[in-house]
Amino acid sequence: MRTLFKGGLVYERGAFSLADVAVRKGRVEAIAGSILPRPGDRILDVSNCFLVPGFVDVHVHLREPGFLYKETIETGTEAAARGGYAAVCAMPNVTPAPDGLKNLRVELDAIKKSARVPVYPYGTITVGGHGRGELADFSALAPYVCGFSDDGRGVQDEETMTLAMFAVKKTGRLIAAHCEDESLLRGGYIHLGPYARLHGHAGICSESETAMVKRDLRLAAKTGCPYHVCHVSAKETVQAIRAAKKAGVDVTCETAPHYLLLTDMDLQEDGRFKMNPPIREQADQDALIEGVLDGTIDMIVTDHAPHADDEKAKGLEASLMGVVGLECAFRVLYDGLVRRKKLLTLEKLVELMSLNPRKRFGIEGGLDAGARADITVIDPSLTGVIDPGEFFSMGRATPFEGWDTTGDVAMTMAGGKTVWAKHE
């Protein structure tokens, strides 16, 4: 059966135009101003909606295998589909750690069994993903992973990271680095800024992120390894990456909605505001937005990191780090940065949430004729309040709880299959 989207504003070559889209056998069959229906077609009226290439989140934590009380591949990918994501990349801080093919197969089997959208796993950089010690089996893992990361831990030793970069370069994959110099943390758990000082909290300095980014940028230039910086939060980091790009280093980076929409003075004494790296100051947010606009920052991810309710109910000091975001990221970004502040266009948001991650991580699909049909339908008129109680994710901790938004995902198609629809 063919699916025919009628009357939508379709994203093509950087702009929207009124067109119909036909999907058949999992692929985009045609895009044209008007496509005549055939007997048996499934016809979807998408008038007043935008059709865009399905979003891709290259930084999610699905917690399976090993931590099924926090999230499962099934619930995490259901959340992804609801949020407009047609594919996700799963971070490797699971048990067993995907540091070799035997361990990775456990995760691949779970993905095959339960995933609602395509999942591309990462392999670890070090054995166990501890940021230290012996390197993972890159050559064995490379055909099955989207890249290598010890997310949650920065690789602390320069020699270890140098060897990793030389080895990963040979595989054709990239290193996606959680950058955190643990010697500079000094017991901090939120940003070392005005809120921490006013309320007596131990702070995390921006240098703990930026120092490791600068080290890795130097090593990426030396080794030629493709390098991706995870969850950029600090203005100094943006400056360092901008300079490295101008110098020809093969580097990309990401940030997340909470860094673009909140500052440390928006914090509350609640675990749903605690993540790593932390939400920083207004000057950092301004630098991040500038980086998004000038292309220094390539993509927006959620860093979706679910925990059990009791793990997030211990305030800023004692709660575990990590918030969820798959089901509300587009809503808050569109409403906040596109509709209200008018800092971004929807076209730019599509680049950040779909085109750029697909290109950098080699993920097929989209909204071009002949492509795997990964399509997100956006209804700009949909309104609602973000209610974690309605999430498919098992995680409930989001700093955006209670936000009133306009504009939402109406449908997600992955590989030609409708994986979520608001009205079906």
Residue, then its C-alpha position, 0 to 999 in steps of 0.5 A: m500500500r502506498t501512503l500519500f501525504k497531501g497538501g503539506l509544506v515539504y522541506e526540500r533543498g533548504a526551503f519549504s514548498l507546497a507539495d505532495v509526497a508519496v511513500r511506497k515500500g519504505r521509500v519516498e517514491a515521489i515529491a511533486g506539486s500534485i500527485l494523483p491518488r491510486p486505488g488503495d492509497r492511504i491518503l493523509d491530509v497534512s494541510n497546514c503542516f510541515l513535512v521534514p526529514g525525520f529527526v535524528d538524536v545522536h546522543v541518547h541513553l536507552r539503559e538496556p542492557g543492564f539498567l532496565y529499571k531506568e529505561t528500555i529500548e522499547t520505551g526509549t524508542e517509543a519516546a523517540a518516535r513521539g518526539g519526531y525522531a526517526a533514528v537515534c544513536a545509543m550511548p554505550n554506558v550499559t552493562p555489559a559495556p560494548d567494548g568488544l563484539k561479544n558484549l555488543r551483540v547483547e545490545l544488538d539483539a535487544i535492539k532487533k527485538s524491541a526498537r520502534v525506530p532504528v537504533y545505532p549503538y556506540g562502542t566504548i573507547t576504553v574497556g568498560g567505558h571507564g575513561r582509563g586503561e585498555l582500549a576497546d576492540f575498535s576494528a571488530l566493533a566498527p562495522y556495527v557502531c556509529g562511533f566510539s564514546d565513553d560518554g559519562r566519562g572523559v578519557q583522562d589520559e592524553e596518551t590513551m586518547t592519542l592511541a584511540m584516535f590513531a586507531v579509530k581513524k583507521t576504522g573510518r568512524l569517529i570519536a564522540a567525546h564527553c569532555e570532563d577533566e575530573s581533576l577540576l571537578r572539586g566536588g561540584y554538581i551544578h555550574l560554578g556561577p551566581y546560583a551556586r554562590l547564592h544558594g551555597h552549592a558546590g560548583i563545576c567550573s567551565e574549565s573542566e569541560t573546555a580544558m579537555v576539549k582543547r586537548d582533544l582538538r589538538l590531538a584530533a589535529k595531530t592524528g586526523c581522527p574525526y572528532h565530535v564534542c558531546h553536549v557543549s555548554a560553555k562559551e569558552t568551548v564554543q570559542a575553541i571549536r570555532a578556532a579549530k574549525k577555521a584551522g581545518v580540524d575535522v570536528t563537529c559538536e552538539t548542544a542540547p535544548h536545556y543549554l539553549l533555553l535555560t540559565d543557572m538562574d532558572l535552576q530550582e532545588d529539584g533533581r530535574f534541573k541536574m545534568n552533566p555538564p550543568i546549565r551555565e550562565q547567560a553569557d554561555q547561552d548567548a555564545l551557544i546561540e551564536g555558535v548555532l547561528d554561525g555553524t560552529i555548533d552543528m546539531i542539537v541533541t537531547d542527551h536523554a538520560p532517564h533515571a528512576d524517580d527516587e534517583k532524581a528526588k534528592g535535590l540538586e546535591a544528591s540526585l543523579m545527573g541526567v534529564v529526559g528530553l526526547e518527547c519535548a525537545f522539538r516542542v520547546l525549541y520550536d516554541g522558544l527559539v523559532r516562534r517566540k524569540k525568532l532566533l532560529t528559522l524552522e529550516k535551521l532547526v531542521e538542519l540541526m535536528s536532522l540533516n547535520p546529524r545524518k551527514r556526520f554520522g552516516i545515517e541514511g533516510g530522509l525526505d528525498a526521492g528514493a530515500r528511506a522514508d524517514i519523515t516527521v510531520i509538524d503541526p504548528s498549531l498544536t498546543g499543550v503543556i509538557d506533562p512528564g506523566e504522559f511520557f512514553s519514557m520511563g524517565r520523568a525528570t525534565p526541566f521543561e515540566g509545565w512549559d506551555t508550548t505551541g507547535d508539536v510533532a503530529m506524526t513520525m514515519a521511520g523507514g516508511k512505517t508510521v511509528w507514532a501519530k497523534h490522531e491515529 
